[in-house]
């Protein structure tokens, strides 16, 4: 199979996914004021099944970053679909609880989901589904592996810049880029990223680390450890917010 055929297959997969989730779940049909998308309903389901769960735990279960979860929680709270309560064990954390309205709608929404899935898979026998499932799992595994490799490389670049400047402060951009070869553009981006976050500073055209550098390095290593252990995208975004 040539590359054009493979591109058409992946385009079809993306198109099918968009159609499948298009429009979200219109909860107004059940008398609610809210129109909620797939992420919001997955979040509600997770909270119903795990009363008192924290936002961090939700992010882990749903394999989403904290920013996405925070936005979804804010929308659901605005529509009175959930409430937040301070944890009695840790005042810095909030526990999430679904509202009575959300709980009452769960069975209805599950039925709609099951009906939609049945419609989408109509005419496909069990053997075909098993093959399809195995193929999707391989695709997901390939994408996850690629993501992890990219992230590992990005971490190595950032830590390499910090270590280099700690060992030899006052380097020029060209000195830092001397061994970059085909990655000059990427390394330049990461240098700008570190400068914007006050982890490195520029004086008279030369680069130095700031007092934040050592702590930033430890944070990056910590988040890299979590990402390597859980394979979660959210930890990657957290480290990018240093």
C-alpha positions in Angstrom: 0.0 0.0 0.0 1.5 3.4 -1.0 1.6 6.5 1.1 -1.4 8.1 -0.7 -3.6 5.1 0.2 -2.4 5.3 3.8 -3.2 9.0 4.0 -6.7 8.3 2.7 -7.3 5.7 5.4 -6.2 8.1 8.1 -8.3 10.9 6.6 -11.3 8.6 6.6 -10.6 7.7 10.3 -10.6 11.4 11.2 -13.7 12.2 9.2 -15.6 9.2 10.8 -14.5 10.3 14.3 -15.7 13.9 13.7 -19.1 12.7 12.4 -19.5 10.3 15.3 -19.0 12.9 17.9 -20.4 15.9 16.0 -22.9 18.0 17.9 -22.1 16.5 21.3 -25.0 15.5 23.5 -28.0 17.8 23.4 -29.1 17.5 27.0 -31.8 20.2 26.5 -34.0 17.4 25.1 -34.2 16.2 28.7 -35.2 19.6 30.1 -31.7 20.8 30.9 -30.5 24.3 30.0 -27.1 23.1 29.0 -25.8 21.8 25.7 -22.9 19.6 26.6 -20.2 18.0 24.4 -18.7 14.6 24.6 -15.9 15.7 27.1 -18.4 17.2 29.5 -20.6 14.1 29.5 -17.6 11.8 29.9 -16.6 14.0 32.9 -20.1 13.8 34.4 -20.1 10.0 34.0 -16.7 9.8 35.7 -17.9 12.0 38.7 -21.2 10.0 39.0 -19.2 6.8 39.2 -16.6 8.3 41.6 -18.3 10.8 43.9 -15.9 13.2 45.6 -13.1 12.7 43.0 -10.6 15.5 42.5 -9.9 17.3 39.3 -6.5 15.8 39.2 -7.9 12.3 39.5 -10.4 13.0 36.8 -7.6 14.1 34.5 -5.8 10.9 35.2 -8.8 8.7 34.5 -9.8 10.5 31.4 -6.3 10.9 30.1 -6.8 14.6 29.6 -4.7 17.6 30.7 -5.7 19.7 33.7 -6.6 22.8 31.6 -9.2 20.8 29.6 -10.7 19.4 32.7 -10.8 22.8 34.5 -12.7 24.3 31.5 -15.2 21.4 31.5 -15.7 21.6 35.3 -16.3 25.4 35.0 -19.0 24.9 32.3 -20.7 22.1 34.2 -20.6 24.1 37.5 -22.1 27.1 35.6 -25.0 25.0 34.4 -25.4 23.5 37.9 -24.5 20.0 36.7 -21.9 19.5 39.4 -20.7 21.2 42.6 -17.2 21.5 44.1 -16.5 21.1 47.8 -13.2 21.6 49.6 -11.6 18.4 50.6 -11.6 17.8 54.4 -8.3 16.0 54.1 -6.5 18.6 51.9 -7.9 22.2 51.9 -6.0 22.9 48.7 -8.0 20.4 46.8 -11.7 20.3 45.7 -13.9 17.3 45.5 -16.4 17.0 42.6 -20.0 15.8 43.0 -22.7 15.4 40.3 -26.0 17.3 40.7 -29.3 15.4 41.1 -30.2 16.6 37.6 -27.0 15.0 36.1 -27.5 11.7 38.0 -31.1 11.5 36.8 -30.0 12.0 33.2 -27.4 9.3 33.3 -29.6 6.4 32.2 -31.1 8.4 29.4 -27.7 9.5 28.1 -26.3 6.0 28.3 -29.2 4.7 26.2 -28.6 7.4 23.6 -24.9 6.4 23.5 -25.7 2.7 23.2 -28.2 3.4 20.4 -25.7 5.6 18.5 -23.0 2.9 18.9 -25.4 0.2 17.6 -26.3 2.3 14.6 -22.6 3.0 13.8 -21.7 -0.7 14.0 -24.7 -2.0 12.1 -23.9 -4.7 9.6 -20.4 -5.4 11.0 -20.0 -8.9 12.5 -18.0 -9.8 15.6 -15.0 -11.0 13.7 -14.7 -7.7 11.8 -15.1 -5.8 15.0 -12.3 -7.8 16.7 -10.0 -7.1 13.8 -11.0 -3.4 13.8 -10.4 -3.2 17.5 -6.9 -4.8 17.1 -6.0 -2.3 14.3 -7.1 0.7 16.3 -5.1 -0.5 19.3 -2.0 -0.8 17.2 -2.6 2.7 15.8 -3.1 4.1 19.3 0.1 2.3 20.5 2.1 3.8 17.6 0.9 7.3 18.3 1.5 6.9 22.0 5.0 5.6 21.4 5.7 8.5 19.0 4.4 11.0 21.5 6.6 9.6 24.3 9.7 9.7 22.1 9.0 13.3 21.1 8.5 14.3 24.6 11.6 12.5 25.8 13.7 14.3 23.2 12.2 17.7 24.2 13.0 17.1 27.8 16.6 16.1 26.8 17.0 19.3 24.8 15.7 21.6 27.6 17.8 19.9 30.3 20.8 19.9 28.0 20.5 23.7 27.5 20.3 24.3 31.3 23.2 22.0 32.1 25.3 23.5 29.4 24.7 27.0 30.7 25.3 26.0 34.3 28.6 24.5 33.4 29.7 27.2 31.0 27.7 30.4 31.6 27.8 33.3 29.1 27.6 31.3 25.9 26.4 32.8 22.6 23.5 31.4 20.7 25.9 30.1 18.1 27.9 28.2 20.7 24.7 26.6 22.0 23.6 25.7 18.5 27.1 24.4 17.4 26.2 20.8 17.9 22.5 21.1 17.0 23.0 20.0 13.3 19.5 19.5 11.9 17.8 20.6 15.1 18.8 24.3 15.1 15.2 25.5 14.7 13.9 23.3 17.5 16.7 24.3 19.9 16.2 28.0 19.0 12.5 27.6 19.9 13.4 26.0 23.3 15.9 28.7 24.0 13.2 31.3 23.5 10.8 29.3 25.6 13.3 29.2 28.5 14.0 32.9 28.2 10.3 33.8 28.2 9.9 31.9 31.5 12.9 33.6 33.1 14.8 30.3 33.3 17.6 31.7 31.1 18.5 35.3 30.5 20.3 37.2 27.8 23.0 39.8 28.6 24.9 41.5 25.8 23.9 38.7 23.5 25.1 35.9 25.8 23.0 33.3 27.6 23.0 32.6 31.4 20.8 30.6 33.7 18.7 32.4 36.3 18.0 31.4 39.9 15.0 29.5 38.6 17.0 27.1 36.5 17.9 24.5 39.1 14.3 24.3 40.4 12.9 24.2 36.8 15.3 21.3 36.0 14.0 19.3 38.9 10.3 20.1 37.9 11.0 18.9 34.4 12.6 15.7 35.6 9.6 15.1 38.0 7.0 15.6 35.3 9.0 13.5 32.9 9.0 10.7 35.5 5.2 11.0 35.8 4.7 11.0 32.0 7.0 8.0 31.6 5.0 6.2 34.3 1.5 7.0 33.2 2.0 8.1 29.5 -0.3 11.1 30.1 -0.4 14.1 27.9 -1.4 16.3 30.8 2.0 16.0 32.5 3.7 17.2 29.3 1.6 20.4 29.3 2.2 20.9 33.0 6.0 21.0 32.5 5.5 23.4 29.5 3.9 25.8 32.0 7.0 26.3 34.1 
